[in-house]
Amino acid sequence: MSELGVFAGELLTDEEHKCMALLSDVHVLLSSICGNRDTRHGDMREIVSYVHQLQRAILAQAGARAYPDRYRALGEIASQDES
């Protein structure tokens, strides 16, 4: 396991996997809150877009770890290239 908590061959940490699972649960719960009335389609479209934004931020962590010189991971400070 690396210092970031990622096992060899894994792209996401255990915490990132947990976040992805929780976001799926949140989607299901919010879906039940929206009910089945006329505004459901629009409400769900809006909710899903926010859930997807959070999922993309979590999945982007793998890319940031793979290319730390190109992409900033959440909680990190972007390096300043002085060329």
PyMOL commands that set and color helices and strands:
alter all, ss='L'
color gray80, all
select helices_A, chain A and resi 14-34+40-66
alter helices_A, ss='H'
color red, helices_A
deselect
rebuild
show_as cartoon
